[in-house]
Amino acid sequence: MKNIVILTGAGISAESGIDTFRDSGGLWEQHRVEDVATPEAFARDPDLVLRFYDMRRAAIQTKEPNAAHHALARLDRAWHGGGRDLTIVTQNVDDLHERAGAERLIHMHGTHLTAWCLACDGKPAWRGALLDRPACPECGVSGRLRPDIVWFGEMPYDMDRIYHALNRADLFVSIGTSGAVYPAAGFVREARMNGVRTLELNLEPSQGSRWFDEARHGPASELVPAWVDELLNAEI
Ligand code: BV8
């Protein structure tokens, strides 16, 4: 076992108290997707969209990583060297993987804690609100900062890096995602086509469960530490 690619979704942050998108009472149910997570929504009603992301950016700063984030960070620290590689691709826009200590991390859907300046194309770190149209720290222009979040219809970040890692992986593990959103939901098929072993760790079967060689169902805070222990013990 040398190269591993892990994909995480909202389910890995659920036990940290961050709403998932599709479980009952999830985020989308409070807002229709079309109302807040598309460029058209932002053009049509920027205040609604900025308020939605301001609320979530503030909320995640009150949350803590859970045992699943810490287990992946432990794997990240232990796995390198000896020609082995680990890539954690997250669909999540919270910073719980980083705060647990994970380093080789790709935020394919952007992050809450950076903004994107449409005046200078800069990506400044950002923890406050955007609703009051603050000035960009890099170019000074006001009112041109948007969330650095990949909305529906926008191209996810780092897709070349992700497919490169997927195609040279020995194992693809999907954690806490419903398999509802593409292109992330298609990674398991990409992996299978390249002869990569596939494992799903999720509360219940995802929409892509049938594509996985193995699936374990339960809370991430239990499944992920157990899987990391199993993997690291097998390597001794
Ligand atoms: C693109 C940022 C093209 C926003 C997000 C028809 C068919 C196929 C595709 C499409 C289609 N129509 C449109 C599309 C494309 C579209 C898409 O896939 N739509 C879906 C709805 C059909 N995709 C896009 O638009 C993407 N871009 O395709 O671009 C393109 C090509 C060329 C040039 C330009 C563009 C962009 C998609 C990114 C959207 N942004 N996030 C924000 O956060 O506000 S998506 C958002 O939902 C999340 O980031 C996440 O990625 C995604 C899925 O959510 P999950 O993470 O899976 O969370 P969910 O709630 O769904 O599931 C949670 C899971 O965890 C559940 O299974 C649950 O059982 C489990 N769970 C819960 N608790 C626990 C747990 N597991 C373990 N332990 C627990 N405790």
Residues whose N, C-alpha, C, O or C-beta is under 5 A from the ligand:
A	BS01	BV8	G9 A10 G11 A14 E15 T20 F21 R22 D23 A37 Q91 N92 V93 H109 I149 V150 W151 F152 G153 E154 M155 P156 G176 T177 S178 G179 A180 V181 Y182 P183 N202 L203 E204 S206 G218 P219 A220
